Amino acid sequence: MKYILAFLGTLSLLLGVIGIFLPVLPTTPFLLLSAALYLRSSRRLYNWLMSHHRLGPYIRNFQINKSIPLRVKIVSVSMVWITLLYCAFFVASQWWMGVIFIAIAVGVSAHILHYKTMR
């Protein structure tokens, strides 16, 4: 079972890292899931993730404060809207697909913005 949890943790970590670059894919939930799965499967992997110079502080901050830095909020919401408005107007072949893209942008933005802002 530990091998399965470690594999799922690694898969979640990969999705979280991809989510840094793709605005529709959430980063934080995948990183938190990776930490939880690594904690249950391998203390070595968990310690590696938590001591990672980029990802570790991000995970610890969110676990402790349940907040997102202002810069991260601005970049995230901006990228979501830029990407999904582009998709709504230039990629969607039907009007209802554009409406779905905009609805996704509203939902993702609301989710990001409902967290406290860390300064």
C-alpha positions in Angstrom: 0.0 0.0 0.0 2.9 2.4 0.8 4.1 2.1 -2.8 0.7 3.0 -4.2 0.5 6.0 -1.9 4.0 7.1 -2.9 3.1 6.7 -6.6 -0.1 8.7 -6.1 1.9 11.4 -4.2 4.3 11.7 -7.0 1.6 11.9 -9.6 -0.1 14.6 -7.5 3.2 16.4 -7.2 3.6 16.3 -11.0 0.1 17.7 -11.5 0.8 20.4 -8.9 4.0 21.5 -10.7 2.2 21.5 -14.1 -0.4 23.6 -12.4 2.2 26.3 -11.8 2.3 26.9 -15.5 -1.3 26.0 -16.5 -3.8 28.4 -14.9 -6.8 26.1 -14.9 -5.0 23.3 -13.1 -4.8 24.1 -9.4 -1.4 23.9 -7.7 -2.1 24.1 -4.0 -4.5 21.2 -3.6 -2.2 18.9 -5.5 0.8 19.9 -3.4 -1.1 19.4 -0.2 -2.3 16.0 -1.4 1.3 15.1 -2.2 2.4 16.0 1.3 -0.4 14.0 2.8 0.3 10.9 0.6 4.0 11.1 1.2 3.4 11.5 5.0 1.5 8.2 4.9 3.9 6.3 2.6 7.5 7.6 3.0 8.9 9.9 5.6 11.9 10.4 3.3 9.7 11.7 0.5 7.7 13.8 2.9 10.8 15.4 4.3 12.2 16.0 0.8 9.0 17.8 -0.2 8.8 19.9 2.9 12.4 20.9 2.7 12.3 21.7 -1.0 13.5 25.3 -1.4 10.5 26.4 -3.6 7.6 24.0 -2.7 8.2 23.4 1.0 7.6 27.0 2.2 4.5 27.3 0.0 3.0 24.1 1.5 3.9 25.0 5.1 2.5 28.5 4.7 -0.8 27.2 3.4 -1.1 24.5 6.0 -0.4 27.0 8.8 -2.0 30.2 7.7 -4.6 29.1 5.1 -3.6 32.1 3.1 -2.2 33.0 -0.4 0.4 35.7 -1.0 -1.0 38.8 -2.8 1.4 38.4 -5.7 0.3 34.8 -6.3 -3.3 35.7 -6.2 -2.8 38.5 -8.8 -0.8 36.3 -11.1 -3.2 33.3 -10.8 -6.4 35.2 -11.4 -4.8 37.2 -14.2 -3.6 34.0 -16.0 -6.9 32.3 -15.5 -8.8 35.2 -17.1 -6.3 35.7 -19.9 -6.3 32.0 -20.8 -10.0 31.4 -20.5 -11.1 34.6 -22.3 -8.8 33.7 -25.2 -10.4 30.2 -25.2 -14.0 31.7 -25.0 -13.5 34.1 -27.9 -11.0 32.3 -30.2 -11.1 28.6 -29.5 -14.8 27.9 -28.6 -16.7 26.9 -31.8 -20.1 27.3 -30.1 -21.4 30.2 -28.0 -22.3 27.9 -25.1 -18.7 26.7 -24.9 -17.6 30.3 -24.5 -20.1 30.7 -21.7 -18.6 27.5 -20.0 -15.1 28.9 -20.2 -16.2 32.2 -18.6 -18.1 30.3 -15.9 -14.9 28.3 -15.2 -13.0 31.6 -14.9 -15.5 33.0 -12.4 -15.5 29.8 -10.3 -11.7 29.5 -10.2 -11.3 33.2 -9.4 -13.8 33.0 -6.6 -12.0 30.0 -5.2 -8.7 31.7 -5.2 -10.0 35.0 -3.9 -11.9 33.4 -1.0 -8.6 32.6 0.8 -7.0 35.1 3.1 -4.3 37.3 1.6 -0.9 36.9 3.1 1.3 40.1 2.9 
